[in-house]
Amino acid sequence: MESTAAGKCGLVLAGGGARAAYQVGVLQAVREMLPEPKVNPFPIICGTSAGAVNAGSLAVNCDDFGNAVDKLLEVGPGFLDAQEGEVVVLTHLDAHQGVL
């Protein structure tokens, strides 16, 4: 039986503040490997806790994967500098101010 999802790849991002910062680094590497960085290679994106913040940012900016990663890079260091709960609140405020 042939799979209808052949050739599709989903992105699952786990929770944890430090892990979310590492995820941004991996996403940056993925963007650099893509022949066309604007095209989002992940038709399915989901995450938990801090990973959900990254997933949400990618989803909001899904029309330009390279730009979405750039925006995560702007916010990313906060994941290492603050407690996870504080980062989610700061990122949420940034989203309302147009940073994400």
mmCIF file as gemmi writes it, N, C-alpha and C atoms, coordinates in Angstrom:
data_model
loop_
_atom_site.group_PDB
_atom_site.id
_atom_site.type_symbol
_atom_site.label_atom_id
_atom_site.label_alt_id
_atom_site.label_comp_id
_atom_site.label_asym_id
_atom_site.label_entity_id
_atom_site.label_seq_id
_atom_site.pdbx_PDB_ins_code
_atom_site.Cartn_x
_atom_site.Cartn_y
_atom_site.Cartn_z
_atom_site.occupancy
_atom_site.B_iso_or_equiv
_atom_site.pdbx_formal_charge
_atom_site.auth_seq_id
_atom_site.auth_asym_id
_atom_site.pdbx_PDB_model_num
ATOM 1 N N . MET Axp A 1 ? 0.839 -1.18 0 1 0 ? 1 A 1
ATOM 2 C CA . MET Axp A 1 ? 0 0 0 1 0 ? 1 A 1
ATOM 3 C C . MET Axp A 1 ? 0.888 1.249 0 1 0 ? 1 A 1
ATOM 4 N N . GLU Axp A 2 ? 0.603 2.183 -0.867 1 0 ? 2 A 1
ATOM 5 C CA . GLU Axp A 2 ? 1.364 3.414 -0.969 1 0 ? 2 A 1
ATOM 6 C C . GLU Axp A 2 ? 0.915 4.417 0.083 1 0 ? 2 A 1
ATOM 7 N N . SER Axp A 3 ? 1.885 5.113 0.654 1 0 ? 3 A 1
ATOM 8 C CA . SER Axp A 3 ? 1.577 6.137 1.646 1 0 ? 3 A 1
ATOM 9 C C . SER Axp A 3 ? 1.199 7.429 0.931 1 0 ? 3 A 1
ATOM 10 N N . THR Axp A 4 ? 0.158 8.093 1.429 1 0 ? 4 A 1
ATOM 11 C CA . THR Axp A 4 ? -0.237 9.38 0.844 1 0 ? 4 A 1
ATOM 12 C C . THR Axp A 4 ? 0.655 10.503 1.336 1 0 ? 4 A 1
ATOM 13 N N . ALA Axp A 5 ? 1.458 10.24 2.373 1 0 ? 5 A 1
ATOM 14 C CA . ALA Axp A 5 ? 2.342 11.255 2.937 1 0 ? 5 A 1
ATOM 15 C C . ALA Axp A 5 ? 3.772 11.109 2.423 1 0 ? 5 A 1
ATOM 16 N N . ALA Axp A 6 ? 3.964 10.361 1.367 1 0 ? 6 A 1
ATOM 17 C CA . ALA Axp A 6 ? 5.309 10.152 0.83 1 0 ? 6 A 1
ATOM 18 C C . ALA Axp A 6 ? 5.97 11.48 0.503 1 0 ? 6 A 1
ATOM 19 N N . GLY Axp A 7 ? 7.197 11.63 0.942 1 0 ? 7 A 1
ATOM 20 C CA . GLY Axp A 7 ? 7.95 12.831 0.645 1 0 ? 7 A 1
ATOM 21 C C . GLY Axp A 7 ? 7.678 14.004 1.562 1 0 ? 7 A 1
ATOM 22 N N . LYS Axp A 8 ? 6.769 13.85 2.525 1 0 ? 8 A 1
ATOM 23 C CA . LYS Axp A 8 ? 6.475 14.944 3.447 1 0 ? 8 A 1
ATOM 24 C C . LYS Axp A 8 ? 7.206 14.712 4.759 1 0 ? 8 A 1
ATOM 25 N N . CYS Axp A 9 ? 7.602 15.776 5.377 1 0 ? 9 A 1
ATOM 26 C CA . CYS Axp A 9 ? 8.359 15.703 6.621 1 0 ? 9 A 1
ATOM 27 C C . CYS Axp A 9 ? 7.747 16.676 7.626 1 0 ? 9 A 1
ATOM 28 N N . GLY Axp A 10 ? 7.501 16.205 8.827 1 0 ? 10 A 1
ATOM 29 C CA . GLY Axp A 10 ? 6.984 17.071 9.873 1 0 ? 10 A 1
ATOM 30 C C . GLY Axp A 10 ? 8.099 17.493 10.809 1 0 ? 10 A 1
ATOM 31 N N . LEU Axp A 11 ? 7.882 18.564 11.527 1 0 ? 11 A 1
ATOM 32 C CA . LEU Axp A 11 ? 8.849 19.072 12.496 1 0 ? 11 A 1
ATOM 33 C C . LEU Axp A 11 ? 8.199 19.062 13.867 1 0 ? 11 A 1
ATOM 34 N N . VAL Axp A 12 ? 8.803 18.343 14.821 1 0 ? 12 A 1
ATOM 35 C CA . VAL Axp A 12 ? 8.31 18.268 16.191 1 0 ? 12 A 1
ATOM 36 C C . VAL Axp A 12 ? 9.381 18.857 17.1 1 0 ? 12 A 1
ATOM 37 N N . LEU Axp A 13 ? 9.035 19.914 17.828 1 0 ? 13 A 1
ATOM 38 C CA . LEU Axp A 13 ? 9.991 20.607 18.686 1 0 ? 13 A 1
ATOM 39 C C . LEU Axp A 13 ? 9.628 20.376 20.154 1 0 ? 13 A 1
ATOM 40 N N . ALA Axp A 14 ? 10.544 19.776 20.898 1 0 ? 14 A 1
ATOM 41 C CA . ALA Axp A 14 ? 10.317 19.456 22.303 1 0 ? 14 A 1
ATOM 42 C C . ALA Axp A 14 ? 10.456 20.701 23.178 1 0 ? 14 A 1
ATOM 43 N N . GLY Axp A 15 ? 9.957 20.597 24.406 1 0 ? 15 A 1
ATOM 44 C CA . GLY Axp A 15 ? 10.015 21.706 25.35 1 0 ? 15 A 1
ATOM 45 C C . GLY Axp A 15 ? 11.358 21.808 26.051 1 0 ? 15 A 1
ATOM 46 N N . GLY Axp A 16 ? 11.523 22.91 26.757 1 0 ? 16 A 1
ATOM 47 C CA . GLY Axp A 16 ? 12.749 23.183 27.506 1 0 ? 16 A 1
ATOM 48 C C . GLY Axp A 16 ? 13.433 24.417 26.948 1 0 ? 16 A 1
ATOM 49 N N . GLY Axp A 17 ? 13.758 25.358 27.82 1 0 ? 17 A 1
ATOM 50 C CA . GLY Axp A 17 ? 14.331 26.63 27.375 1 0 ? 17 A 1
ATOM 51 C C . GLY Axp A 17 ? 15.63 26.475 26.609 1 0 ? 17 A 1
ATOM 52 N N . ALA Axp A 18 ? 16.591 25.725 27.171 1 0 ? 18 A 1
ATOM 53 C CA . ALA Axp A 18 ? 17.873 25.541 26.483 1 0 ? 18 A 1
ATOM 54 C C . ALA Axp A 18 ? 17.672 24.77 25.191 1 0 ? 18 A 1
ATOM 55 N N . ARG Axp A 19 ? 16.824 23.758 25.231 1 0 ? 19 A 1
ATOM 56 C CA . ARG Axp A 19 ? 16.546 22.948 24.037 1 0 ? 19 A 1
ATOM 57 C C . ARG Axp A 19 ? 15.965 23.835 22.937 1 0 ? 19 A 1
ATOM 58 N N . ALA Axp A 20 ? 15.093 24.762 23.292 1 0 ? 20 A 1
ATOM 59 C CA . ALA Axp A 20 ? 14.488 25.658 22.297 1 0 ? 20 A 1
ATOM 60 C C . ALA Axp A 20 ? 15.551 26.531 21.64 1 0 ? 20 A 1
ATOM 61 N N . ALA Axp A 21 ? 16.546 26.955 22.408 1 0 ? 21 A 1
ATOM 62 C CA . ALA Axp A 21 ? 17.634 27.746 21.835 1 0 ? 21 A 1
ATOM 63 C C . ALA Axp A 21 ? 18.452 26.897 20.874 1 0 ? 21 A 1
ATOM 64 N N . TYR Axp A 22 ? 18.702 25.651 21.225 1 0 ? 22 A 1
ATOM 65 C CA . TYR Axp A 22 ? 19.429 24.749 20.327 1 0 ? 22 A 1
ATOM 66 C C . TYR Axp A 22 ? 18.634 24.505 19.051 1 0 ? 22 A 1
ATOM 67 N N . GLN Axp A 23 ? 17.321 24.406 19.19 1 0 ? 23 A 1
ATOM 68 C CA . GLN Axp A 23 ? 16.46 24.189 18.023 1 0 ? 23 A 1
ATOM 69 C C . GLN Axp A 23 ? 16.651 25.305 17.009 1 0 ? 23 A 1
ATOM 70 N N . VAL Axp A 24 ? 16.785 26.53 17.499 1 0 ? 24 A 1
ATOM 71 C CA . VAL Axp A 24 ? 16.966 27.67 16.595 1 0 ? 24 A 1
ATOM 72 C C . VAL Axp A 24 ? 18.267 27.515 15.811 1 0 ? 24 A 1
ATOM 73 N N . GLY Axp A 25 ? 19.308 27.017 16.456 1 0 ? 25 A 1
ATOM 74 C CA . GLY Axp A 25 ? 20.569 26.773 15.76 1 0 ? 25 A 1
ATOM 75 C C . GLY Axp A 25 ? 20.428 25.708 14.686 1 0 ? 25 A 1
ATOM 76 N N . VAL Axp A 26 ? 19.688 24.655 14.987 1 0 ? 26 A 1
ATOM 77 C CA . VAL Axp A 26 ? 19.457 23.595 13.991 1 0 ? 26 A 1
ATOM 78 C C . VAL Axp A 26 ? 18.619 24.137 12.838 1 0 ? 26 A 1
ATOM 79 N N . LEU Axp A 27 ? 17.6 24.932 13.143 1 0 ? 27 A 1
ATOM 80 C CA . LEU Axp A 27 ? 16.778 25.527 12.084 1 0 ? 27 A 1
ATOM 81 C C . LEU Axp A 27 ? 17.613 26.439 11.193 1 0 ? 27 A 1
ATOM 82 N N . GLN Axp A 28 ? 18.567 27.147 11.787 1 0 ? 28 A 1
ATOM 83 C CA . GLN Axp A 28 ? 19.466 27.99 11 1 0 ? 28 A 1
ATOM 84 C C . GLN Axp A 28 ? 20.285 27.122 10.032 1 0 ? 28 A 1
ATOM 85 N N . ALA Axp A 29 ? 20.784 25.984 10.519 1 0 ? 29 A 1
ATOM 86 C CA . ALA Axp A 29 ? 21.556 25.08 9.656 1 0 ? 29 A 1
ATOM 87 C C . ALA Axp A 29 ? 20.683 24.517 8.534 1 0 ? 29 A 1
ATOM 88 N N . VAL Axp A 30 ? 19.437 24.168 8.853 1 0 ? 30 A 1
ATOM 89 C CA . VAL Axp A 30 ? 18.512 23.671 7.825 1 0 ? 30 A 1
ATOM 90 C C . VAL Axp A 30 ? 18.297 24.739 6.762 1 0 ? 30 A 1
ATOM 91 N N . ARG Axp A 31 ? 18.078 25.969 7.203 1 0 ? 31 A 1
ATOM 92 C CA . ARG Axp A 31 ? 17.871 27.068 6.244 1 0 ? 31 A 1
ATOM 93 C C . ARG Axp A 31 ? 19.071 27.216 5.312 1 0 ? 31 A 1
ATOM 94 N N . GLU Axp A 32 ? 20.281 27.111 5.873 1 0 ? 32 A 1
ATOM 95 C CA . GLU Axp A 32 ? 21.491 27.262 5.067 1 0 ? 32 A 1
ATOM 96 C C . GLU Axp A 32 ? 21.666 26.119 4.072 1 0 ? 32 A 1
ATOM 97 N N . MET Axp A 33 ? 21.095 24.951 4.371 1 0 ? 33 A 1
ATOM 98 C CA . MET Axp A 33 ? 21.2 23.792 3.476 1 0 ? 33 A 1
ATOM 99 C C . MET Axp A 33 ? 20.173 23.816 2.35 1 0 ? 33 A 1
ATOM 100 N N . LEU Axp A 34 ? 19.123 24.594 2.511 1 0 ? 34 A 1
ATOM 101 C CA . LEU Axp A 34 ? 18.049 24.615 1.515 1 0 ? 34 A 1
ATOM 102 C C . LEU Axp A 34 ? 18.472 25.355 0.252 1 0 ? 34 A 1
ATOM 103 N N . PRO Axp A 35 ? 18.104 24.826 -0.92 1 0 ? 35 A 1
ATOM 104 C CA . PRO Axp A 35 ? 18.414 25.541 -2.162 1 0 ? 35 A 1
ATOM 105 C C . PRO Axp A 35 ? 17.635 26.858 -2.266 1 0 ? 35 A 1
ATOM 106 N N . GLU Axp A 36 ? 16.434 26.897 -1.711 1 0 ? 36 A 1
ATOM 107 C CA . GLU Axp A 36 ? 15.602 28.106 -1.7 1 0 ? 36 A 1
ATOM 108 C C . GLU Axp A 36 ? 15.12 28.322 -0.261 1 0 ? 36 A 1
ATOM 109 N N . PRO Axp A 37 ? 15.828 29.16 0.532 1 0 ? 37 A 1
ATOM 110 C CA . PRO Axp A 37 ? 15.508 29.307 1.947 1 0 ? 37 A 1
ATOM 111 C C . PRO Axp A 37 ? 14.122 29.881 2.239 1 0 ? 37 A 1
ATOM 112 N N . LYS Axp A 38 ? 13.496 30.507 1.248 1 0 ? 38 A 1
ATOM 113 C CA . LYS Axp A 38 ? 12.172 31.069 1.489 1 0 ? 38 A 1
ATOM 114 C C . LYS Axp A 38 ? 11.12 29.972 1.633 1 0 ? 38 A 1
ATOM 115 N N . VAL Axp A 39 ? 11.319 28.846 0.947 1 0 ? 39 A 1
ATOM 116 C CA . VAL Axp A 39 ? 10.35 27.751 0.95 1 0 ? 39 A 1
ATOM 117 C C . VAL Axp A 39 ? 10.458 26.965 2.259 1 0 ? 39 A 1
ATOM 118 N N . ASN Axp A 40 ? 9.329 26.84 2.96 1 0 ? 40 A 1
ATOM 119 C CA . ASN Axp A 40 ? 9.283 26.097 4.22 1 0 ? 40 A 1
ATOM 120 C C . ASN Axp A 40 ? 9.296 24.598 3.917 1 0 ? 40 A 1
ATOM 121 N N . PRO Axp A 41 ? 10.308 23.859 4.406 1 0 ? 41 A 1
ATOM 122 C CA . PRO Axp A 41 ? 10.388 22.426 4.1 1 0 ? 41 A 1
ATOM 123 C C . PRO Axp A 41 ? 9.479 21.557 4.974 1 0 ? 41 A 1
ATOM 124 N N . PHE Axp A 42 ? 8.776 22.159 5.935 1 0 ? 42 A 1
ATOM 125 C CA . PHE Axp A 42 ? 7.974 21.401 6.89 1 0 ? 42 A 1
ATOM 126 C C . PHE Axp A 42 ? 6.488 21.742 6.768 1 0 ? 42 A 1
ATOM 127 N N . PRO Axp A 43 ? 5.711 20.874 6.11 1 0 ? 43 A 1
ATOM 128 C CA . PRO Axp A 43 ? 4.275 21.14 5.991 1 0 ? 43 A 1
ATOM 129 C C . PRO Axp A 43 ? 3.53 20.935 7.314 1 0 ? 43 A 1
ATOM 130 N N . ILE Axp A 44 ? 4.159 20.216 8.246 1 0 ? 44 A 1
ATOM 131 C CA . ILE Axp A 44 ? 3.563 19.985 9.559 1 0 ? 44 A 1
ATOM 132 C C . ILE Axp A 44 ? 4.557 20.461 10.608 1 0 ? 44 A 1
ATOM 133 N N . ILE Axp A 45 ? 4.118 21.356 11.49 1 0 ? 45 A 1
ATOM 134 C CA . ILE Axp A 45 ? 4.987 21.903 12.538 1 0 ? 45 A 1
ATOM 135 C C . ILE Axp A 45 ? 4.227 21.851 13.853 1 0 ? 45 A 1
ATOM 136 N N . CYS Axp A 46 ? 4.852 21.264 14.882 1 0 ? 46 A 1
ATOM 137 C CA . CYS Axp A 46 ? 4.222 21.265 16.203 1 0 ? 46 A 1
ATOM 138 C C . CYS Axp A 46 ? 5.308 21.303 17.271 1 0 ? 46 A 1
ATOM 139 N N . GLY Axp A 47 ? 4.918 21.659 18.48 1 0 ? 47 A 1
ATOM 140 C CA . GLY Axp A 47 ? 5.879 21.725 19.564 1 0 ? 47 A 1
ATOM 141 C C . GLY Axp A 47 ? 5.2 21.725 20.911 1 0 ? 47 A 1
ATOM 142 N N . THR Axp A 48 ? 6.011 21.522 21.946 1 0 ? 48 A 1
ATOM 143 C CA . THR Axp A 48 ? 5.541 21.508 23.324 1 0 ? 48 A 1
ATOM 144 C C . THR Axp A 48 ? 6.306 22.567 24.112 1 0 ? 48 A 1
ATOM 145 N N . SER Axp A 49 ? 5.601 23.311 24.941 1 0 ? 49 A 1
ATOM 146 C CA . SER Axp A 49 ? 6.2 24.304 25.833 1 0 ? 49 A 1
ATOM 147 C C . SER Axp A 49 ? 7.064 25.278 25.029 1 0 ? 49 A 1
ATOM 148 N N . ALA Axp A 50 ? 8.343 25.408 25.382 1 0 ? 50 A 1
ATOM 149 C CA . ALA Axp A 50 ? 9.195 26.36 24.659 1 0 ? 50 A 1
ATOM 150 C C . ALA Axp A 50 ? 9.344 25.982 23.189 1 0 ? 50 A 1
ATOM 151 N N . GLY Axp A 51 ? 9.281 24.695 22.879 1 0 ? 51 A 1
ATOM 152 C CA . GLY Axp A 51 ? 9.31 24.254 21.486 1 0 ? 51 A 1
ATOM 153 C C . GLY Axp A 51 ? 8.076 24.722 20.728 1 0 ? 51 A 1
ATOM 154 N N . ALA Axp A 52 ? 6.956 24.863 21.453 1 0 ? 52 A 1
ATOM 155 C CA . ALA Axp A 52 ? 5.731 25.365 20.833 1 0 ? 52 A 1
ATOM 156 C C . ALA Axp A 52 ? 5.876 26.843 20.465 1 0 ? 52 A 1
ATOM 157 N N . VAL Axp A 53 ? 6.676 27.577 21.231 1 0 ? 53 A 1
ATOM 158 C CA . VAL Axp A 53 ? 6.929 28.984 20.894 1 0 ? 53 A 1
ATOM 159 C C . VAL Axp A 53 ? 7.67 29.044 19.561 1 0 ? 53 A 1
ATOM 160 N N . ASN Axp A 54 ? 8.703 28.204 19.415 1 0 ? 54 A 1
ATOM 161 C CA . ASN Axp A 54 ? 9.427 28.155 18.138 1 0 ? 54 A 1
ATOM 162 C C . ASN Axp A 54 ? 8.51 27.712 17.008 1 0 ? 54 A 1
ATOM 163 N N . ALA Axp A 55 ? 7.718 26.664 17.256 1 0 ? 55 A 1
ATOM 164 C CA . ALA Axp A 55 ? 6.802 26.154 16.233 1 0 ? 55 A 1
ATOM 165 C C . ALA Axp A 55 ? 5.793 27.227 15.832 1 0 ? 55 A 1
ATOM 166 N N . GLY Axp A 56 ? 5.267 27.951 16.813 1 0 ? 56 A 1
ATOM 167 C CA . GLY Axp A 56 ? 4.306 29.015 16.529 1 0 ? 56 A 1
ATOM 168 C C . GLY Axp A 56 ? 4.912 30.116 15.683 1 0 ? 56 A 1
ATOM 169 N N . SER Axp A 57 ? 6.156 30.476 15.991 1 0 ? 57 A 1
ATOM 170 C CA . SER Axp A 57 ? 6.825 31.511 15.21 1 0 ? 57 A 1
ATOM 171 C C . SER Axp A 57 ? 7.055 31.053 13.771 1 0 ? 57 A 1
ATOM 172 N N . LEU Axp A 58 ? 7.446 29.794 13.599 1 0 ? 58 A 1
ATOM 173 C CA . LEU Axp A 58 ? 7.617 29.259 12.244 1 0 ? 58 A 1
ATOM 174 C C . LEU Axp A 58 ? 6.287 29.245 11.497 1 0 ? 58 A 1
ATOM 175 N N . ALA Axp A 59 ? 5.218 28.886 12.196 1 0 ? 59 A 1
ATOM 176 C CA . ALA Axp A 59 ? 3.903 28.812 11.557 1 0 ? 59 A 1
ATOM 177 C C . ALA Axp A 59 ? 3.396 30.191 11.157 1 0 ? 59 A 1
ATOM 178 N N . VAL Axp A 60 ? 3.595 31.18 12.027 1 0 ? 60 A 1
ATOM 179 C CA . VAL Axp A 60 ? 3.132 32.544 11.744 1 0 ? 60 A 1
ATOM 180 C C . VAL Axp A 60 ? 3.865 33.112 10.523 1 0 ? 60 A 1
ATOM 181 N N . ASN Axp A 61 ? 5.116 32.712 10.372 1 0 ? 61 A 1
ATOM 182 C CA . ASN Axp A 61 ? 5.941 33.208 9.265 1 0 ? 61 A 1
ATOM 183 C C . ASN Axp A 61 ? 6.157 32.136 8.203 1 0 ? 61 A 1
ATOM 184 N N . CYS Axp A 62 ? 5.19 31.255 8 1 0 ? 62 A 1
ATOM 185 C CA . CYS Axp A 62 ? 5.359 30.089 7.126 1 0 ? 62 A 1
ATOM 186 C C . CYS Axp A 62 ? 5.568 30.451 5.656 1 0 ? 62 A 1
ATOM 187 N N . ASP Axp A 63 ? 5.219 31.66 5.264 1 0 ? 63 A 1
ATOM 188 C CA . ASP Axp A 63 ? 5.385 32.043 3.859 1 0 ? 63 A 1
ATOM 189 C C . ASP Axp A 63 ? 6.842 32.334 3.497 1 0 ? 63 A 1
ATOM 190 N N . ASP Axp A 64 ? 7.733 32.445 4.51 1 0 ? 64 A 1
ATOM 191 C CA . ASP Axp A 64 ? 9.145 32.704 4.255 1 0 ? 64 A 1
ATOM 192 C C . ASP Axp A 64 ? 9.97 32.057 5.371 1 0 ? 64 A 1
ATOM 193 N N . PHE Axp A 65 ? 10.403 30.812 5.142 1 0 ? 65 A 1
ATOM 194 C CA . PHE Axp A 65 ? 11.124 30.052 6.16 1 0 ? 65 A 1
ATOM 195 C C . PHE Axp A 65 ? 12.394 30.774 6.605 1 0 ? 65 A 1
ATOM 196 N N . GLY Axp A 66 ? 13.148 31.328 5.667 1 0 ? 66 A 1
ATOM 197 C CA . GLY Axp A 66 ? 14.382 32.046 6.005 1 0 ? 66 A 1
ATOM 198 C C . GLY Axp A 66 ? 14.115 33.215 6.933 1 0 ? 66 A 1
ATOM 199 N N . ASN Axp A 67 ? 13.07 33.97 6.654 1 0 ? 67 A 1
ATOM 200 C CA . ASN Axp A 67 ? 12.693 35.098 7.496 1 0 ? 67 A 1
ATOM 201 C C . ASN Axp A 67 ? 12.231 34.614 8.866 1 0 ? 67 A 1
ATOM 202 N N . ALA Axp A 68 ? 11.494 33.513 8.903 1 0 ? 68 A 1
ATOM 203 C CA . ALA Axp A 68 ? 11.03 32.954 10.178 1 0 ? 68 A 1
ATOM 204 C C . ALA Axp A 68 ? 12.216 32.58 11.057 1 0 ? 68 A 1
ATOM 205 N N . VAL Axp A 69 ? 13.228 31.969 10.472 1 0 ? 69 A 1
ATOM 206 C CA . VAL Axp A 69 ? 14.423 31.589 11.23 1 0 ? 69 A 1
ATOM 207 C C . VAL Axp A 69 ? 15.165 32.846 11.696 1 0 ? 69 A 1
ATOM 208 N N . ASP Axp A 70 ? 15.261 33.856 10.841 1 0 ? 70 A 1
ATOM 209 C CA . ASP Axp A 70 ? 15.903 35.119 11.243 1 0 ? 70 A 1
ATOM 210 C C . ASP Axp A 70 ? 15.212 35.72 12.464 1 0 ? 70 A 1
ATOM 211 N N . LYS Axp A 71 ? 13.893 35.689 12.478 1 0 ? 71 A 1
ATOM 212 C CA . LYS Axp A 71 ? 13.147 36.24 13.605 1 0 ? 71 A 1
ATOM 213 C C . LYS Axp A 71 ? 13.384 35.422 14.871 1 0 ? 71 A 1
ATOM 214 N N . LEU Axp A 72 ? 13.484 34.102 14.734 1 0 ? 72 A 1
ATOM 215 C CA . LEU Axp A 72 ? 13.805 33.266 15.888 1 0 ? 72 A 1
ATOM 216 C C . LEU Axp A 72 ? 15.216 33.564 16.397 1 0 ? 72 A 1
ATOM 217 N N . LEU Axp A 73 ? 16.136 33.817 15.491 1 0 ? 73 A 1
ATOM 218 C CA . LEU Axp A 73 ? 17.505 34.145 15.89 1 0 ? 73 A 1
ATOM 219 C C . LEU Axp A 73 ? 17.558 35.447 16.687 1 0 ? 73 A 1
ATOM 220 N N . GLU Axp A 74 ? 16.674 36.391 16.374 1 0 ? 74 A 1
ATOM 221 C CA . GLU Axp A 74 ? 16.621 37.649 17.125 1 0 ? 74 A 1
ATOM 222 C C . GLU Axp A 74 ? 16.19 37.419 18.569 1 0 ? 74 A 1
ATOM 223 N N . VAL Axp A 75 ? 15.26 36.493 18.779 1 0 ? 75 A 1
ATOM 224 C CA . VAL Axp A 75 ? 14.685 36.236 20.092 1 0 ? 75 A 1
ATOM 225 C C . VAL Axp A 75 ? 15.426 35.117 20.817 1 0 ? 75 A 1
ATOM 226 N N . GLY Axp A 76 ? 16.028 34.194 20.067 1 0 ? 76 A 1
ATOM 227 C CA . GLY Axp A 76 ? 16.62 32.977 20.605 1 0 ? 76 A 1
ATOM 228 C C . GLY Axp A 76 ? 17.491 33.097 21.837 1 0 ? 76 A 1
ATOM 229 N N . PRO Axp A 77 ? 18.403 34.078 21.936 1 0 ? 77 A 1
ATOM 230 C CA . PRO Axp A 77 ? 19.26 34.135 23.115 1 0 ? 77 A 1
ATOM 231 C C . PRO Axp A 77 ? 18.492 34.245 24.435 1 0 ? 77 A 1
ATOM 232 N N . GLY Axp A 78 ? 17.288 34.767 24.398 1 0 ? 78 A 1
ATOM 233 C CA . GLY Axp A 78 ? 16.485 34.872 25.616 1 0 ? 78 A 1
ATOM 234 C C . GLY Axp A 78 ? 16.162 33.533 26.233 1 0 ? 78 A 1
ATOM 235 N N . PHE Axp A 79 ? 16.143 32.48 25.433 1 0 ? 79 A 1
ATOM 236 C CA . PHE Axp A 79 ? 15.856 31.152 25.97 1 0 ? 79 A 1
ATOM 237 C C . PHE Axp A 79 ? 16.954 30.697 26.922 1 0 ? 79 A 1
ATOM 238 N N . LEU Axp A 80 ? 18.174 31.142 26.695 1 0 ? 80 A 1
ATOM 239 C CA . LEU Axp A 80 ? 19.262 30.75 27.581 1 0 ? 80 A 1
ATOM 240 C C . LEU Axp A 80 ? 19.43 31.724 28.745 1 0 ? 80 A 1
ATOM 241 N N . ASP Axp A 81 ? 18.963 32.946 28.618 1 0 ? 81 A 1
ATOM 242 C CA . ASP Axp A 81 ? 19.198 33.976 29.619 1 0 ? 81 A 1
ATOM 243 C C . ASP Axp A 81 ? 18.139 34.06 30.704 1 0 ? 81 A 1
ATOM 244 N N . ALA Axp A 82 ? 17.006 33.421 30.53 1 0 ? 82 A 1
ATOM 245 C CA . ALA Axp A 82 ? 15.915 33.559 31.496 1 0 ? 82 A 1
ATOM 246 C C . ALA Axp A 82 ? 15.284 32.203 31.79 1 0 ? 82 A 1
ATOM 247 N N . GLN Axp A 83 ? 14.444 32.185 32.793 1 0 ? 83 A 1
ATOM 248 C CA . GLN Axp A 83 ? 13.692 30.972 33.108 1 0 ? 83 A 1
ATOM 249 C C . GLN Axp A 83 ? 12.688 30.725 31.988 1 0 ? 83 A 1
ATOM 250 N N . GLU Axp A 84 ? 12.321 29.478 31.77 1 0 ? 84 A 1
ATOM 251 C CA . GLU Axp A 84 ? 11.43 29.13 30.654 1 0 ? 84 A 1
ATOM 252 C C . GLU Axp A 84 ? 10.125 29.914 30.702 1 0 ? 84 A 1
ATOM 253 N N . GLY Axp A 85 ? 9.496 30.026 31.86 1 0 ? 85 A 1
ATOM 254 C CA . GLY Axp A 85 ? 8.236 30.751 31.963 1 0 ? 85 A 1
ATOM 255 C C . GLY Axp A 85 ? 8.375 32.205 31.564 1 0 ? 85 A 1
ATOM 256 N N . GLU Axp A 86 ? 9.478 32.823 31.952 1 0 ? 86 A 1
ATOM 257 C CA . GLU Axp A 86 ? 9.72 34.222 31.585 1 0 ? 86 A 1
ATOM 258 C C . GLU Axp A 86 ? 9.903 34.359 30.08 1 0 ? 86 A 1
ATOM 259 N N . VAL Axp A 87 ? 10.593 33.412 29.468 1 0 ? 87 A 1
ATOM 260 C CA . VAL Axp A 87 ? 10.845 33.479 28.03 1 0 ? 87 A 1
ATOM 261 C C . VAL Axp A 87 ? 9.542 33.422 27.261 1 0 ? 87 A 1
ATOM 262 N N . VAL Axp A 88 ? 8.635 32.542 27.657 1 0 ? 88 A 1
ATOM 263 C CA . VAL Axp A 88 ? 7.36 32.417 26.963 1 0 ? 88 A 1
ATOM 264 C C . VAL Axp A 88 ? 6.593 33.728 27.052 1 0 ? 88 A 1
ATOM 265 N N . VAL Axp A 89 ? 6.602 34.367 28.21 1 0 ? 89 A 1
ATOM 266 C CA . VAL Axp A 89 ? 5.904 35.641 28.373 1 0 ? 89 A 1
ATOM 267 C C . VAL Axp A 89 ? 6.561 36.72 27.515 1 0 ? 89 A 1
ATOM 268 N N . LEU Axp A 90 ? 7.886 36.806 27.544 1 0 ? 90 A 1
ATOM 269 C CA . LEU Axp A 90 ? 8.582 37.806 26.738 1 0 ? 90 A 1
ATOM 270 C C . LEU Axp A 90 ? 8.341 37.579 25.252 1 0 ? 90 A 1
ATOM 271 N N . THR Axp A 91 ? 8.389 36.335 24.827 1 0 ? 91 A 1
ATOM 272 C CA . THR Axp A 91 ? 8.162 36.028 23.423 1 0 ? 91 A 1
ATOM 273 C C . THR Axp A 91 ? 6.737 36.373 23.027 1 0 ? 91 A 1
ATOM 274 N N . HIS Axp A 92 ? 5.784 36.102 23.911 1 0 ? 92 A 1
ATOM 275 C CA . HIS Axp A 92 ? 4.385 36.433 23.64 1 0 ? 92 A 1
ATOM 276 C C . HIS Axp A 92 ? 4.234 37.948 23.462 1 0 ? 92 A 1
ATOM 277 N N . LEU Axp A 93 ? 4.863 38.727 24.323 1 0 ? 93 A 1
ATOM 278 C CA . LEU Axp A 93 ? 4.809 40.18 24.185 1 0 ? 93 A 1
ATOM 279 C C . LEU Axp A 93 ? 5.479 40.631 22.898 1 0 ? 93 A 1
ATOM 280 N N . ASP Axp A 94 ? 6.61 40.015 22.559 1 0 ? 94 A 1
ATOM 281 C CA . ASP Axp A 94 ? 7.287 40.35 21.316 1 0 ? 94 A 1
ATOM 282 C C . ASP Axp A 94 ? 6.401 40.086 20.107 1 0 ? 94 A 1
ATOM 283 N N . ALA Axp A 95 ? 5.626 39.005 20.157 1 0 ? 95 A 1
ATOM 284 C CA . ALA Axp A 95 ? 4.741 38.68 19.04 1 0 ? 95 A 1
ATOM 285 C C . ALA Axp A 95 ? 3.716 39.79 18.822 1 0 ? 95 A 1
ATOM 286 N N . HIS Axp A 96 ? 3.217 40.36 19.914 1 0 ? 96 A 1
ATOM 287 C CA . HIS Axp A 96 ? 2.239 41.446 19.781 1 0 ? 96 A 1
ATOM 288 C C . HIS Axp A 96 ? 2.884 42.733 19.28 1 0 ? 96 A 1
ATOM 289 N N . GLN Axp A 97 ? 4.2 42.867 19.492 1 0 ? 97 A 1
ATOM 290 C CA . GLN Axp A 97 ? 4.9 44.055 19.04 1 0 ? 97 A 1
ATOM 291 C C . GLN Axp A 97 ? 5.501 43.867 17.649 1 0 ? 97 A 1
ATOM 292 N N . GLY Axp A 98 ? 5.255 42.715 17.023 1 0 ? 98 A 1
ATOM 293 C CA . GLY Axp A 98 ? 5.72 42.485 15.663 1 0 ? 98 A 1
ATOM 294 C C . GLY Axp A 98 ? 7.109 41.926 15.542 1 0 ? 98 A 1
ATOM 295 N N . VAL Axp A 99 ? 7.728 41.51 16.669 1 0 ? 99 A 1
ATOM 296 C CA . VAL Axp A 99 ? 9.069 40.949 16.595 1 0 ? 99 A 1
ATOM 297 C C . VAL Axp A 99 ? 9.026 39.569 15.992 1 0 ? 99 A 1
ATOM 298 N N . LEU Axp A 100 ? 8.009 38.783 16.333 1 0 ? 100 A 1
ATOM 299 C CA . LEU Axp A 100 ? 7.949 37.408 15.806 1 0 ? 100 A 1
ATOM 300 C C . LEU Axp A 100 ? 7.265 37.389 14.467 1 0 ? 100 A 1
